[in-house]
Amino acid sequence: MNNNYDIKDFALADQGRERIEWALTEMPVLRAIHDRFAKQRPLAGARISACLHITTETANLARTLKAGGAELVLCASNPLSTQDDVAAALVQHYQIPTFAIRGEDDGTYYRHIAKALDHRPQLTMDDGADLVSELHKNRSDLLAEVIGGTEETTTGVIRLRAMAADGALKFPVIAVNDAMTKHLFDNRYGTGQSTLDGIIRATNILLAGKTFTVAGYGWCGRGIAMRAKGHGAQVIITEVEPLRALEAAMDGFRVMPMLEAAAISDFIVTATGDKHVLDKAHFEVIKDGCVIANSGHFNVEINIPALEKLAVTKHRPRTGVEAYQLKDGRIVRLLAEGRLVNLAAAEGHPATVMDMSFANQALSIAYLWEQGRNLEHAVHPVPVDIDQQVAVMKLAAMRLSIDSLSPEQQAYLSSWKEGT
């Protein structure tokens, strides 16, 4: 293995470049940032290690960071999300060191993270916090050089906040996931569409008229439920948070415990960020033929070892589908080995929504390069001006105009004296 890459096949590089360029046509905000970075070089000399899903959209983020002067190394944040043609194009056509092979085993996955850390990063970019976790647990000798990092996903932010609460986090991290222009759009519209895309590609089963359960009514769960309802499914929500459960009910969805939902569901999708949301007790009552999938970051949301123990046989009727037969003859159909179904069985979020997410990433990493040494070792929000800037740029790209406050209106809103 060459020190600068570990990919599947260079013969895929031209195909990957075509798809990367295609995605860029739907990413006008990132294109504008790329052009600005190429002129201003705000990341000149910065060493960045990034553990992200190796997709066409990520490739365009990487190109933007490189245009800004960064020295960048990429590795995959999920064994089944890598697009091998993109990995090949990143190395061959864009000269960005990449360590990612679709379907890599756990040993290879962590070896690739180690190779990314060999870059001795000054800045980190993560999707799930595995890179930062490995850095703190096994490569602590590198921590002194790290100025800061960014985190892309809900699960990663949860892990990093736990680290910060324990006093274990040794550099500031910006929670890109929590930017309004990220979670309101990427998590809701991106996850909603791409999760349904993955399920439909994997199964080719009509959703209309089916009972479709979504575990978790956060922004991702909202998006999945909204799109499933749009397909004509009868949607159930399971929740542990009373306010979210109430919101789901007020949005017109049925709300019940998973034990009840499992017995009547044709589809169950987890999107919680927690483990064993689908557990042994649920498999013991689950409806015959139920399709189960995960749209959370890690496959621990479904207790696959428990399912394996309950099953008497297992076979693969379609690519990305494993059918487990239980002792009483019921079949449970698991998609994409319980990994992110939108990336493992489809192509992930549409480029249009990733445009905003990765615009936040690019601007936040540039902010950290300039200001990171002055920030507390904690999880920080995306600066409001960055979030607003991304929104303004996206509106402009969509050729949409909005109103602005008049001086009189601004004065009224800032005064307490004027009332009725």
PETAKA-V10281 format. One record per residue. RES is the residue in three letters. PHI is phi as a letter, one per 40 degrees, with the letter a starting at -180 (NA if undefined). OMEGA is omega in degrees with one decimal (NA if undefined). BURIAL is + if it has 16 or more other C-alpha atoms within 10 Angstrom, else -. Layout:
res=RES phi=PHI omega=OMEGA burial=BURIAL
res=RES phi=PHI omega=OMEGA burial=BURIAL
This chain:
res=MET phi=NA omega=175.2 burial=-
res=ASN phi=c omega=-177.9 burial=-
res=ASN phi=c omega=-173.2 burial=-
res=ASN phi=c omega=179.7 burial=-
res=TYR phi=a omega=166.4 burial=+
res=ASP phi=a omega=-176.6 burial=+
res=ILE phi=b omega=-175.8 burial=+
res=LYS phi=c omega=-168.1 burial=+
res=ASP phi=a omega=178.4 burial=-
res=PHE phi=c omega=179.9 burial=+
res=ALA phi=c omega=-179.9 burial=-
res=LEU phi=c omega=-169.3 burial=+
res=ALA phi=c omega=-178.7 burial=+
res=ASP phi=c omega=176.6 burial=+
res=GLN phi=c omega=178.9 burial=-
res=GLY phi=c omega=179.2 burial=+
res=ARG phi=c omega=178.4 burial=+
res=GLU phi=c omega=-178.0 burial=-
res=ARG phi=c omega=175.9 burial=+
res=ILE phi=c omega=178.6 burial=+
res=GLU phi=c omega=177.4 burial=-
res=TRP phi=c omega=-179.9 burial=-
res=ALA phi=c omega=-177.4 burial=+
res=LEU phi=c omega=178.8 burial=+
res=THR phi=c omega=179.4 burial=-
res=GLU phi=b omega=-176.6 burial=+
res=MET phi=b omega=-174.6 burial=+
res=PRO phi=c omega=179.9 burial=+
res=VAL phi=c omega=179.2 burial=+
res=LEU phi=c omega=175.8 burial=+
res=ARG phi=c omega=-180.0 burial=+
res=ALA phi=c omega=178.1 burial=-
res=ILE phi=c omega=176.5 burial=+
res=HIS phi=d omega=-179.0 burial=+
res=ASP phi=c omega=178.4 burial=-
res=ARG phi=c omega=179.6 burial=-
res=PHE phi=c omega=-179.7 burial=+
res=ALA phi=c omega=179.3 burial=+
res=LYS phi=c omega=-171.8 burial=-
res=GLN phi=c omega=179.5 burial=-
res=ARG phi=f omega=-175.8 burial=+
res=PRO phi=c omega=-178.7 burial=+
res=LEU phi=b omega=-177.0 burial=+
res=ALA phi=d omega=176.6 burial=+
res=GLY phi=g omega=-177.6 burial=-
res=ALA phi=c omega=174.3 burial=+
res=ARG phi=c omega=-177.2 burial=+
res=ILE phi=b omega=169.0 burial=+
res=SER phi=b omega=-174.0 burial=+
res=ALA phi=b omega=176.4 burial=+
res=CYS phi=b omega=-171.8 burial=+
res=LEU phi=b omega=172.6 burial=+
res=HIS phi=c omega=-175.8 burial=+
res=ILE phi=c omega=-178.0 burial=+
res=THR phi=b omega=179.8 burial=+
res=THR phi=c omega=-178.9 burial=+
res=GLU phi=c omega=177.2 burial=+
res=THR phi=c omega=178.0 burial=+
res=ALA phi=d omega=178.9 burial=+
res=ASN phi=c omega=170.9 burial=+
res=LEU phi=c omega=-179.6 burial=+
res=ALA phi=c omega=177.8 burial=+
res=ARG phi=c omega=179.2 burial=+
res=THR phi=c omega=179.5 burial=+
res=LEU phi=c omega=178.0 burial=+
res=LYS phi=c omega=177.5 burial=+
res=ALA phi=c omega=179.0 burial=+
res=GLY phi=c omega=175.9 burial=+
res=GLY phi=h omega=-177.2 burial=+
res=ALA phi=c omega=168.2 burial=+
res=GLU phi=c omega=-165.1 burial=+
res=LEU phi=b omega=170.8 burial=+
res=VAL phi=b omega=-177.9 burial=+
res=LEU phi=b omega=165.8 burial=+
res=CYS phi=b omega=-174.8 burial=+
res=ALA phi=c omega=176.7 burial=+
res=SER phi=c omega=177.5 burial=+
res=ASN phi=a omega=-176.2 burial=+
res=PRO phi=c omega=-176.3 burial=+
res=LEU phi=b omega=-178.4 burial=+
res=SER phi=c omega=-177.5 burial=+
res=THR phi=c omega=170.6 burial=+
res=GLN phi=c omega=-170.4 burial=+
res=ASP phi=c omega=178.5 burial=+
res=ASP phi=c omega=177.6 burial=+
res=VAL phi=c omega=178.1 burial=+
res=ALA phi=d omega=179.2 burial=+
res=ALA phi=c omega=180.0 burial=+
res=ALA phi=c omega=179.3 burial=+
res=LEU phi=d omega=-179.1 burial=+
res=VAL phi=c omega=-171.3 burial=+
res=GLN phi=c omega=-173.2 burial=+
res=HIS phi=c omega=-176.2 burial=-
res=TYR phi=b omega=175.9 burial=-
res=GLN phi=f omega=176.7 burial=+
res=ILE phi=b omega=180.0 burial=+
res=PRO phi=d omega=-174.0 burial=+
res=THR phi=b omega=179.2 burial=+
res=PHE phi=b omega=-174.7 burial=+
res=ALA phi=a omega=177.0 burial=+
res=ILE phi=b omega=180.0 burial=+
res=ARG phi=d omega=179.6 burial=+
res=GLY phi=g omega=179.8 burial=-
res=GLU phi=d omega=179.3 burial=+
res=ASP phi=c omega=-175.2 burial=-
res=ASP phi=c omega=179.2 burial=-
res=GLY phi=c omega=178.6 burial=-
res=THR phi=c omega=179.5 burial=+
res=TYR phi=d omega=-178.3 burial=+
res=TYR phi=c omega=173.9 burial=+
res=ARG phi=c omega=177.5 burial=-
res=HIS phi=c omega=175.6 burial=+
res=ILE phi=c omega=178.1 burial=+
res=ALA phi=c omega=177.6 burial=+
res=LYS phi=c omega=177.1 burial=+
res=ALA phi=c omega=179.4 burial=+
res=LEU phi=c omega=175.1 burial=+
res=ASP phi=d omega=177.7 burial=-
res=HIS phi=c omega=-177.7 burial=-
res=ARG phi=f omega=-172.1 burial=+
res=PRO phi=c omega=167.5 burial=+
res=GLN phi=c omega=176.7 burial=+
res=LEU phi=b omega=177.8 burial=+
res=THR phi=b omega=173.0 burial=+
res=MET phi=b omega=-171.0 burial=+
res=ASP phi=b omega=174.3 burial=+
res=ASP phi=b omega=-176.2 burial=+
res=GLY phi=h omega=174.5 burial=+
res=ALA phi=g omega=177.6 burial=+
res=ASP phi=c omega=179.4 burial=+
res=LEU phi=c omega=-179.2 burial=+
res=VAL phi=c omega=178.3 burial=+
res=SER phi=c omega=177.9 burial=+
res=GLU phi=c omega=179.3 burial=-
res=LEU phi=c omega=-178.6 burial=+
res=HIS phi=c omega=-174.9 burial=+
res=LYS phi=c omega=-169.4 burial=-
res=ASN phi=b omega=-179.7 burial=-
res=ARG phi=b omega=-175.6 burial=-
res=SER phi=c omega=176.9 burial=-
res=ASP phi=c omega=-178.3 burial=-
res=LEU phi=c omega=-171.1 burial=+
res=LEU phi=c omega=-176.6 burial=+
res=ALA phi=c omega=-178.7 burial=-
res=GLU phi=c omega=-174.1 burial=-
res=VAL phi=c omega=179.8 burial=+
res=ILE phi=c omega=-179.0 burial=+
res=GLY phi=i omega=-179.2 burial=+
res=GLY phi=a omega=175.4 burial=+
res=THR phi=b omega=177.4 burial=+
res=GLU phi=b omega=-169.0 burial=+
res=GLU phi=c omega=-167.1 burial=+
res=THR phi=b omega=-177.9 burial=+
res=THR phi=d omega=-178.2 burial=+
res=THR phi=d omega=179.5 burial=+
res=GLY phi=c omega=178.9 burial=+
res=VAL phi=c omega=177.8 burial=+
res=ILE phi=c omega=179.7 burial=+
res=ARG phi=c omega=-177.6 burial=+
res=LEU phi=c omega=176.9 burial=+
res=ARG phi=c omega=175.5 burial=+
res=ALA phi=c omega=176.4 burial=-
res=MET phi=c omega=-179.3 burial=+
res=ALA phi=c omega=-179.8 burial=+
res=ALA phi=c omega=178.0 burial=-
res=ASP phi=c omega=-176.9 burial=-
res=GLY phi=g omega=-175.9 burial=-
res=ALA phi=c omega=-175.9 burial=-
res=LEU phi=c omega=-170.6 burial=+
res=LYS phi=b omega=173.8 burial=+
res=PHE phi=a omega=-178.9 burial=+
res=PRO phi=c omega=176.9 burial=+
res=VAL phi=b omega=176.5 burial=+
res=ILE phi=c omega=-179.0 burial=+
res=ALA phi=c omega=179.4 burial=+
res=VAL phi=d omega=179.4 burial=+
res=ASN phi=d omega=-173.0 burial=+
res=ASP phi=c omega=175.4 burial=+
res=ALA phi=c omega=-179.2 burial=+
res=MET phi=d omega=179.4 burial=+
res=THR phi=c omega=173.7 burial=+
res=LYS phi=b omega=-169.6 burial=+
res=HIS phi=c omega=178.2 burial=+
res=LEU phi=c omega=-173.8 burial=+
res=PHE phi=b omega=178.9 burial=+
res=ASP phi=d omega=-175.1 burial=+
res=ASN phi=c omega=-175.9 burial=+
res=ARG phi=c omega=-175.6 burial=+
res=TYR phi=c omega=179.9 burial=+
res=GLY phi=c omega=-179.1 burial=+
res=THR phi=c omega=179.2 burial=+
res=GLY phi=d omega=-177.3 burial=+
res=GLN phi=c omega=-172.7 burial=+
res=SER phi=c omega=176.6 burial=+
res=THR phi=c omega=177.0 burial=+
res=LEU phi=c omega=177.4 burial=+
res=ASP phi=d omega=-179.4 burial=+
res=GLY phi=c omega=-179.5 burial=+
res=ILE phi=c omega=-178.2 burial=+
res=ILE phi=c omega=177.7 burial=-
res=ARG phi=c omega=-175.4 burial=-
res=ALA phi=c omega=-170.7 burial=+
res=THR phi=b omega=-172.7 burial=+
res=ASN phi=f omega=177.5 burial=-
res=ILE phi=b omega=177.5 burial=-
res=LEU phi=c omega=179.9 burial=-
res=LEU phi=c omega=-177.9 burial=+
res=ALA phi=d omega=178.0 burial=-
res=GLY phi=g omega=-180.0 burial=-
res=LYS phi=c omega=173.8 burial=+
res=THR phi=c omega=-168.4 burial=+
res=PHE phi=b omega=-178.6 burial=+
res=THR phi=b omega=175.3 burial=+
res=VAL phi=b omega=177.5 burial=+
res=ALA phi=c omega=-179.7 burial=+
res=GLY phi=h omega=-179.7 burial=+
res=TYR phi=b omega=167.9 burial=+
res=GLY phi=c omega=-176.9 burial=+
res=TRP phi=c omega=178.2 burial=+
res=CYS phi=c omega=179.0 burial=+
res=GLY phi=c omega=177.0 burial=+
res=ARG phi=d omega=-178.3 burial=+
res=GLY phi=c omega=179.7 burial=+
res=ILE phi=c omega=-179.4 burial=+
res=ALA phi=c omega=-179.3 burial=+
res=MET phi=c omega=-178.6 burial=+
res=ARG phi=c omega=177.1 burial=+
res=ALA phi=c omega=176.5 burial=+
res=LYS phi=c omega=178.4 burial=+
res=GLY phi=c omega=177.0 burial=-
res=HIS phi=c omega=178.4 burial=-
res=GLY phi=g omega=178.6 burial=-
res=ALA phi=c omega=171.9 burial=+
res=GLN phi=c omega=-166.6 burial=+
res=VAL phi=c omega=174.0 burial=+
res=ILE phi=b omega=175.3 burial=+
res=ILE phi=b omega=169.5 burial=+
res=THR phi=b omega=-175.2 burial=+
res=GLU phi=a omega=171.4 burial=+
res=VAL phi=b omega=179.5 burial=-
res=GLU phi=c omega=-175.7 burial=-
res=PRO phi=c omega=-179.2 burial=-
res=LEU phi=c omega=178.5 burial=-
res=ARG phi=c omega=177.4 burial=+
res=ALA phi=c omega=178.3 burial=+
res=LEU phi=c omega=178.3 burial=-
res=GLU phi=c omega=178.9 burial=-
res=ALA phi=c omega=178.6 burial=+
res=ALA phi=c omega=-179.7 burial=-
res=MET phi=c omega=175.5 burial=-
res=ASP phi=c omega=174.5 burial=-
res=GLY phi=g omega=-179.3 burial=-
res=PHE phi=c omega=172.4 burial=+
res=ARG phi=c omega=-179.6 burial=+
res=VAL phi=b omega=179.9 burial=+
res=MET phi=a omega=175.3 burial=-
res=PRO phi=c omega=-178.6 burial=-
res=MET phi=c omega=-178.8 burial=+
res=LEU phi=c omega=176.3 burial=+
res=GLU phi=c omega=-176.9 burial=-
res=ALA phi=c omega=-176.5 burial=+
res=ALA phi=d omega=-176.0 burial=+
res=ALA phi=c omega=-175.8 burial=+
res=ILE phi=b omega=-172.0 burial=+
res=SER phi=c omega=170.7 burial=+
res=ASP phi=c omega=176.8 burial=+
res=PHE phi=b omega=171.1 burial=+
res=ILE phi=b omega=177.9 burial=+
res=VAL phi=b omega=177.6 burial=+
res=THR phi=c omega=179.5 burial=+
res=ALA phi=a omega=-171.8 burial=+
res=THR phi=b omega=-172.7 burial=+
res=GLY phi=g omega=-179.2 burial=+
res=ASP phi=b omega=-176.8 burial=+
res=LYS phi=b omega=174.0 burial=-
res=HIS phi=f omega=173.9 burial=-
res=VAL phi=c omega=167.4 burial=+
res=LEU phi=b omega=-171.0 burial=+
res=ASP phi=b omega=-176.2 burial=+
res=LYS phi=d omega=-178.0 burial=+
res=ALA phi=c omega=179.7 burial=-
res=HIS phi=c omega=179.3 burial=+
res=PHE phi=c omega=-178.5 burial=+
res=GLU phi=c omega=-179.6 burial=+
res=VAL phi=b omega=-170.9 burial=-
res=ILE phi=c omega=-178.5 burial=+
res=LYS phi=c omega=177.7 burial=+
res=ASP phi=d omega=177.5 burial=+
res=GLY phi=g omega=-177.3 burial=+
res=CYS phi=c omega=175.0 burial=+
res=VAL phi=c omega=179.3 burial=+
res=ILE phi=b omega=-177.0 burial=+
res=ALA phi=a omega=-179.9 burial=+
res=ASN phi=b omega=175.0 burial=+
res=SER phi=b omega=171.5 burial=+
res=GLY phi=c omega=-170.5 burial=+
res=HIS phi=c omega=-175.8 burial=+
res=PHE phi=b omega=-176.1 burial=+
res=ASN phi=c omega=178.7 burial=+
res=VAL phi=c omega=178.7 burial=+
res=GLU phi=c omega=175.2 burial=+
res=ILE phi=b omega=-179.9 burial=+
res=ASN phi=c omega=-176.4 burial=+
res=ILE phi=c omega=176.1 burial=+
res=PRO phi=d omega=177.4 burial=-
res=ALA phi=c omega=177.8 burial=-
res=LEU phi=c omega=178.7 burial=+
res=GLU phi=d omega=-178.4 burial=-
res=LYS phi=c omega=-179.5 burial=-
res=LEU phi=c omega=-174.6 burial=+
res=ALA phi=c omega=175.0 burial=+
res=VAL phi=b omega=174.5 burial=-
res=THR phi=a omega=176.9 burial=-
res=LYS phi=a omega=174.3 burial=-
res=HIS phi=a omega=-176.6 burial=-
res=ARG phi=b omega=-178.3 burial=-
res=PRO phi=c omega=179.6 burial=-
res=ARG phi=a omega=175.1 burial=-
res=THR phi=d omega=178.7 burial=-
res=GLY phi=g omega=179.6 burial=+
res=VAL phi=b omega=173.7 burial=+
res=GLU phi=b omega=-178.7 burial=+
res=ALA phi=b omega=178.8 burial=+
res=TYR phi=c omega=175.4 burial=+
res=GLN phi=c omega=179.4 burial=+
res=LEU phi=c omega=-172.9 burial=+
res=LYS phi=d omega=-178.6 burial=-
res=ASP phi=c omega=176.0 burial=-
res=GLY phi=g omega=178.6 burial=-
res=ARG phi=c omega=179.7 burial=+
res=ILE phi=b omega=172.3 burial=+
res=VAL phi=b omega=-176.4 burial=+
res=ARG phi=b omega=-179.1 burial=+
res=LEU phi=c omega=179.7 burial=+
res=LEU phi=c omega=169.1 burial=+
res=ALA phi=f omega=178.0 burial=+
res=GLU phi=f omega=-179.7 burial=+
res=GLY phi=g omega=178.2 burial=+
res=ARG phi=c omega=-176.5 burial=+
res=LEU phi=d omega=-172.2 burial=+
res=VAL phi=c omega=-178.2 burial=+
res=ASN phi=c omega=179.1 burial=+
res=LEU phi=c omega=-177.6 burial=+
res=ALA phi=c omega=-179.1 burial=+
res=ALA phi=b omega=178.0 burial=+
res=ALA phi=a omega=-174.6 burial=+
res=GLU phi=b omega=179.5 burial=+
res=GLY phi=g omega=-176.2 burial=+
res=HIS phi=c omega=172.4 burial=+
res=PRO phi=d omega=-176.2 burial=+
res=ALA phi=d omega=-177.0 burial=+
res=THR phi=c omega=179.4 burial=+
res=VAL phi=c omega=176.7 burial=+
res=MET phi=c omega=175.6 burial=+
res=ASP phi=d omega=-179.9 burial=+
res=MET phi=c omega=179.7 burial=+
res=SER phi=d omega=-176.1 burial=+
res=PHE phi=c omega=169.6 burial=+
res=ALA phi=c omega=175.1 burial=+
res=ASN phi=c omega=178.5 burial=+
res=GLN phi=c omega=-176.0 burial=+
res=ALA phi=c omega=-178.3 burial=+
res=LEU phi=c omega=179.2 burial=+
res=SER phi=c omega=-179.8 burial=+
res=ILE phi=c omega=175.5 burial=+
res=ALA phi=c omega=176.9 burial=+
res=TYR phi=c omega=179.2 burial=+
res=LEU phi=c omega=179.6 burial=+
res=TRP phi=c omega=-179.3 burial=+
res=GLU phi=c omega=-170.0 burial=-
res=GLN phi=b omega=-171.5 burial=-
res=GLY phi=d omega=-178.6 burial=+
res=ARG phi=c omega=-178.6 burial=-
res=ASN phi=c omega=-174.9 burial=-
res=LEU phi=c omega=175.7 burial=-
res=GLU phi=c omega=177.4 burial=-
res=HIS phi=c omega=-175.2 burial=+
res=ALA phi=a omega=174.6 burial=+
res=VAL phi=c omega=-174.5 burial=+
res=HIS phi=b omega=173.5 burial=+
res=PRO phi=c omega=170.4 burial=+
res=VAL phi=c omega=177.4 burial=+
res=PRO phi=d omega=-174.8 burial=+
res=VAL phi=d omega=-177.5 burial=-
res=ASP phi=c omega=175.8 burial=-
res=ILE phi=c omega=178.7 burial=+
res=ASP phi=d omega=179.6 burial=+
res=GLN phi=c omega=-179.9 burial=-
res=GLN phi=c omega=178.9 burial=+
res=VAL phi=c omega=179.0 burial=+
res=ALA phi=c omega=179.7 burial=+
res=VAL phi=c omega=-179.7 burial=+
res=MET phi=c omega=-179.9 burial=+
res=LYS phi=c omega=176.5 burial=+
res=LEU phi=d omega=179.7 burial=-
res=ALA phi=c omega=179.8 burial=-
res=ALA phi=c omega=178.7 burial=-
res=MET phi=c omega=-179.7 burial=-
res=ARG phi=f omega=177.2 burial=-
res=LEU phi=b omega=177.8 burial=-
res=SER phi=b omega=177.1 burial=-
res=ILE phi=b omega=178.2 burial=-
res=ASP phi=c omega=173.0 burial=-
res=SER phi=b omega=-178.9 burial=-
res=LEU phi=c omega=172.5 burial=-
res=SER phi=c omega=175.8 burial=-
res=PRO phi=d omega=179.2 burial=-
res=GLU phi=c omega=179.8 burial=-
res=GLN phi=c omega=177.7 burial=-
res=GLN phi=c omega=179.3 burial=-
res=ALA phi=c omega=-179.2 burial=-
res=TYR phi=c omega=-177.4 burial=-
res=LEU phi=c omega=-178.6 burial=-
res=SER phi=c omega=-178.0 burial=-
res=SER phi=b omega=176.0 burial=-
res=TRP phi=b omega=-172.6 burial=-
res=LYS phi=c omega=-175.4 burial=-
res=GLU phi=c omega=179.1 burial=-
res=GLY phi=b omega=179.7 burial=-
res=THR phi=c omega=NA burial=-
